[in-house]
Amino acid sequence: QVQLVESGGGVVQAGGSLRLSCLASGRAFNRDNMAWFRQAPGKERAFVAQSWRTGSTTYASSVKGRFTISRDDAANTVYLHMNSLKPEDTAIYYCAVWTVGSSYYDYWGQGTQVTVSS
């Protein structure tokens, strides 16, 4: 059974940094796309960053230059390094996996809360 577990969320002051981790289990994910999404209060879930199976990365414009996605396929873990955090980054952050052959992300974690205080 595939399971994604996020960790690393918390409360941080504006300008600070956090590193989120997502441990995937149940299968190997080295051939899959892995991504981070977030959902702020009262808003829809939004794309944050993606690590493509090819090795390239994609970022939402709102986080580009501040956030970095990385992955350790041997450890089945994807990370989101967040720097220069802003209050508008406050959200629940979810990791997701888009497995080979699927049309979209088909596995999701339970989320981890990130709160940025001003």
N, C-alpha and C positions, 0 to 999 in steps of 0.2 A: 504494500500500500504506500503510495506516494504521500509524503508529508513535508511541508515547508514550515520552519519555525524561525521567526524573526527575533532578534534581540538587539540591545544597545540603545534603545530609546530612553528618553528622560527629559529633564528640564535643564535648559541652558540659557544663558544670557545672550542677547543679541551680539553678534560678532564672534561668538564661540563656535566650537566644532563638536561634532559627534561622528561616530562610526557605527553604522548599522550592519548587522550580520544576518544572513539567512542560510540556515543549514537545511539542505535537502536530503531526504532519505527515501529509500524504497527502490531506487534505480540509479544508474549513472546518468549524469546530466551534461556530460562534456560535448554532446552533439546538439544540445538544445539552446534556444535563446532564453536568457534570464533577464528579468527586469524589475524595476521598482516603480510603484505607483503610490499616490497619496490621496487621502480624502480629508479635507478640512471641514470643520463644522458647517453644516448648511450647504455644502457644495458637493458636486459629483466627484467621483474618483477620477484622478487625472494622472497621466503618464509623467514620470520623472526622468527615468534613464533606462537604457537597455544595453545589454552586452550580447551582441550577435554571436552565433556559433562560428562565424568567420573570424572573430577576433575584433571586429570594429565595434564602436560604441555610438550611441545616439542619446542626446539630451534634450529635455524641454528647454525652451529659451529662457525661462525664468530661473533655471539653476545652472545653466552653462557657465563654466568658468569658476563656479563655486563648489559643485558636487562632482565626484568622480566615482564611477562604477568599476568594480574589478571583480575577478572571480578566481577561485582556486579549485580547478576541476578535480584535482586529486582529493581534496577535502569536501567536494560537493557543496561548496559555500560561495555565495555571492555577497559582496560588500557594497555599501554606499558610504563613501567618505564625504561628509558635509562640512564645509568651511564657510566662514562669514555668514553665519545663520541670521535670518531676519524673522521678525514676528510672523510675517506672512508664510513662513515655512512650517508653522504649527499645523500638525495634521497627524492622522494615523497613517503610517507607512506600511505598505504591503509589498512583499516580494511575489513574483509570479514566474512561472516557467511555461514556455511555448515549446512543446515537444515536437520532435520531427514527425511530419505527417499531419499535424493539426493545423487548423485554419486560424487559430488565435491562442492566447494564453489559456491553458487548460488546468493548471494547478495554481492555487493561491494559498498564501499563509494567512495567519489569523490577525496579523498586524501588530505594530508596536507604536506607542504614542511618543511623539516628539513635540515638546512645548518650548517655544522660544519666547522669553520674556524681554520686554523693552526696558 
